[in-house]
Amino acid sequence: MKLKGKTGIVTAAASGMGRAGALRFAREGAKVVVVDRDREKAEAVVRQIQADGGEAIAECGDLCDDAFAKKIVHACNAAFGGPDFLWAHAGHPGPAAIEGLDMADFELAINLNIRTALVSTIEAIPLMRERGGGSILFTGSTAGLHGSPFSPVYSAAKFGVIGLTRSLAKRYGREGIRVNAVCPGATDSPMLRVFVARPDSEAAKGQDPEDLITKRAGVNALGRVAQPEEVANAALFLISDEASFITGASLPVDAGTTA
């Protein structure tokens, strides 16, 4: 078991990649705090982990509320000790348009992609320090590795996530705290369907979302979208001790899209 004896947190863990990660980490021996705003789905993930013989609790709320973003860290510590790892996976696609941009949409995208991750990380670092180290994982994106004409605000936010990853890795490495990012390409998840169906996206007008997803799959080297479990596998590697000499990395899980 790659995470035996470890405790940690996964945000946006009720569906898609986050759910796949929470389930996989638990199967590898971790005690997991499942964080999401959808209580019903989060508790369903906890029940699945428990049915499989693992340990988990649900923490449900809005991560844009700084108090809640901090609370999840202390909930982990109270229930299980730790955390040994934090996967700050919550994000938001943001608007597709730039001209006529609603700045409230911009702020939501920045807050969910960067601020929430940073607030939880700030709260987790002292507890990781007490345990002699830990692993912080951010969800970046291929859009954080190259520009995206279809999602400029999201791309800007994810470039920020990558910068944060590299900077915190250098700041905390000597304390045994590793910081990395997993950077998915198009992945078969609810978020992908939100992306392709955004009402302000010129590319989406008049097209079936599933057709747009098929087109996206056709541009990478493997000719398909990722499954959430494939991203979770990469996340598992980065938070586990198998990646003990890896920090400051941004790992594409994108079938060669950024190659």
C-alpha positions in Angstrom: 0.0 0.0 0.0 1.5 3.3 -1.1 -0.2 5.5 1.4 -0.4 3.1 4.4 -0.6 5.1 7.6 -1.1 8.5 5.8 -3.9 10.9 6.2 -4.9 13.6 3.8 -7.5 15.8 2.1 -8.9 15.9 -1.3 -11.0 18.9 -2.4 -13.7 18.7 -5.1 -13.8 15.0 -4.2 -17.5 14.2 -4.9 -17.1 13.6 -8.7 -14.7 13.3 -11.5 -10.9 13.3 -10.9 -11.3 14.2 -7.2 -13.6 11.3 -6.5 -11.3 8.9 -8.3 -8.4 10.2 -6.3 -10.2 9.9 -2.9 -11.2 6.3 -3.7 -7.7 5.4 -4.9 -5.9 7.0 -2.0 -8.1 5.1 0.4 -7.5 1.8 -1.3 -3.8 2.6 -0.9 -4.2 2.9 2.9 -4.9 6.6 3.4 -7.5 8.0 5.7 -9.2 10.7 3.6 -11.2 13.9 4.2 -13.6 14.1 1.3 -14.3 17.8 0.6 -17.0 19.1 -1.6 -20.0 21.5 -1.6 -22.3 18.7 -2.7 -23.0 16.9 0.6 -25.0 14.0 -0.9 -22.3 13.1 -3.3 -19.5 13.6 -0.8 -21.1 11.4 1.7 -21.7 8.8 -1.0 -17.9 8.8 -1.7 -17.3 8.3 2.1 -19.7 5.4 2.2 -17.9 3.8 -0.8 -14.6 4.1 1.0 -16.0 2.6 4.1 -17.6 -0.2 2.3 -14.2 -1.0 0.8 -12.7 -1.2 4.3 -11.2 2.3 4.4 -11.6 5.4 6.6 -13.0 8.7 5.5 -15.1 11.7 6.6 -16.9 14.3 4.6 -16.5 18.1 5.0 -19.0 20.0 3.0 -19.1 23.7 2.3 -17.9 26.6 0.1 -14.1 26.7 -0.3 -14.4 30.4 -1.3 -15.2 30.9 2.4 -11.7 31.2 3.9 -13.0 29.9 7.2 -14.1 26.7 5.6 -10.9 26.3 3.5 -9.0 26.4 6.8 -11.5 24.2 8.7 -11.0 21.2 6.4 -7.3 21.0 7.5 -8.2 21.0 11.2 -11.0 18.5 10.6 -8.4 16.2 9.2 -6.1 16.7 12.1 -8.9 16.1 14.6 -10.3 13.0 13.0 -7.1 11.3 11.8 -4.0 13.4 12.6 -2.0 15.1 10.0 -2.5 15.9 7.2 0.3 14.1 5.4 -1.0 15.3 2.0 -3.4 17.8 0.6 -4.7 17.6 -3.0 -6.2 21.0 -3.7 -8.2 20.0 -6.7 -11.1 22.4 -6.6 -11.3 24.7 -9.7 -13.6 26.6 -12.0 -13.5 26.9 -15.8 -14.2 30.7 -15.8 -15.6 32.6 -18.7 -14.6 31.9 -22.3 -15.0 35.5 -23.4 -12.7 38.4 -22.8 -14.5 41.3 -24.5 -17.5 42.1 -22.2 -15.9 40.1 -19.4 -17.9 40.1 -16.2 -15.3 40.7 -13.5 -17.3 38.7 -11.0 -16.8 35.7 -13.2 -13.1 36.5 -13.3 -12.8 36.7 -9.6 -14.7 33.4 -9.1 -12.2 31.7 -11.4 -9.2 33.1 -9.6 -10.6 32.4 -6.2 -11.5 28.8 -6.9 -8.4 28.0 -8.8 -5.8 29.8 -6.7 -7.1 31.4 -3.5 -8.8 28.3 -2.1 -5.8 26.2 -2.7 -3.5 28.7 -1.1 -5.7 29.2 2.0 -5.8 25.5 2.7 -2.1 25.1 2.0 -1.2 27.9 4.4 -3.2 26.2 7.1 -1.7 22.7 6.3 2.0 23.7 6.3 2.5 24.1 10.1 0.8 20.7 10.7 2.9 19.1 8.0 6.0 20.7 9.6 5.1 19.1 12.9 4.9 15.7 11.3 8.3 16.1 9.7 7.0 16.8 6.2 4.2 16.2 3.8 3.0 16.5 0.2 1.0 19.2 -1.3 -0.5 18.7 -4.8 -2.3 21.3 -6.8 -4.4 20.7 -9.9 -2.9 22.6 -12.8 -3.9 22.1 -16.4 -2.4 21.9 -19.8 -3.9 25.4 -20.0 -1.3 26.4 -17.3 1.5 25.1 -19.5 0.6 26.8 -22.7 -1.8 29.6 -23.6 -5.5 28.8 -24.3 -7.4 31.0 -26.8 -10.6 29.3 -25.6 -10.1 29.9 -21.9 -7.8 32.9 -21.3 -9.0 33.5 -17.7 -8.7 29.8 -16.7 -5.3 29.7 -18.4 -4.1 32.7 -16.4 -5.3 31.1 -13.2 -3.6 27.8 -13.9 -0.3 29.6 -14.9 -0.6 31.1 -11.4 -1.1 27.6 -9.9 2.1 26.5 -11.7 4.0 29.5 -10.4 2.8 28.8 -6.9 3.8 25.2 -7.2 7.4 26.1 -8.2 7.7 28.8 -5.6 6.4 26.9 -2.6 8.5 23.8 -3.6 11.6 26.0 -3.3 10.4 27.6 -0.1 9.5 24.5 1.9 11.6 21.7 0.4 14.2 21.8 3.2 11.4 21.2 5.7 10.4 18.0 3.9 7.3 19.4 2.3 7.1 18.6 -1.4 4.8 20.7 -3.7 3.8 19.5 -7.1 1.1 19.9 -9.7 -0.8 17.4 -11.8 -1.8 19.0 -15.2 -4.7 17.1 -16.8 -5.7 17.5 -20.4 -9.3 16.8 -21.5 -10.7 14.3 -19.0 -14.1 12.6 -19.1 -15.6 14.4 -16.1 -18.5 16.8 -15.3 -16.0 19.7 -15.5 -15.2 18.9 -19.1 -18.8 19.2 -20.1 -19.1 22.6 -18.3 -16.0 23.7 -20.3 -17.3 22.8 -23.7 -20.9 24.1 -23.1 -20.1 27.5 -21.7 -22.7 29.9 -23.2 -20.1 32.6 -24.0 -17.9 30.2 -26.0 -17.9 30.8 -29.7 -16.7 27.3 -30.3 -19.7 25.8 -28.5 -22.5 27.7 -30.2 -24.9 25.3 -32.0 -22.8 22.2 -31.3 -23.5 19.2 -29.3 -21.2 19.0 -26.2 -20.4 15.4 -26.8 -19.3 16.2 -30.4 -17.0 18.9 -29.0 -15.5 16.4 -26.6 -14.9 14.0 -29.4 -13.1 16.8 -31.4 -10.9 17.5 -28.4 -9.9 13.9 -28.1 -8.8 13.9 -31.7 -6.0 16.4 -31.2 -3.9 14.4 -28.8 -1.5 11.5 -29.5 -3.7 8.8 -28.1 -6.9 10.0 -29.8 -9.1 10.0 -26.7 -9.9 11.8 -23.5 -8.5 10.7 -20.2 -10.5 8.8 -17.6 -10.6 10.3 -14.1 -8.8 7.3 -12.7 -5.8 8.0 -15.0 -5.4 11.4 -13.5 -5.8 9.9 -10.0 -3.0 7.5 -10.7 -0.6 10.4 -11.5 -1.8 12.2 -8.4 -1.2 9.1 -6.3 2.4 8.9 -7.6 3.1 12.5 -6.8 1.8 12.5 -3.3 3.4 9.1 -2.4 6.9 8.4 -1.2 7.6 7.0 -4.6 8.0 10.6 -5.7 10.3 11.5 -2.8 12.8 13.3 -4.9 10.2 15.2 -7.0 9.1 18.7 -6.0 8.2 21.8 -8.0 7.1 19.6 -10.9 4.1 20.1 -13.2 3.2 16.7 -14.6 1.1 16.7 -17.8 -1.5 13.9 -18.0 -2.6 14.8 -21.5 -1.8 12.1 -24.0 1.0 14.2 -25.5 -1.0 17.4 -26.0 1.9 19.5 -24.7 4.6 17.4 -26.3 
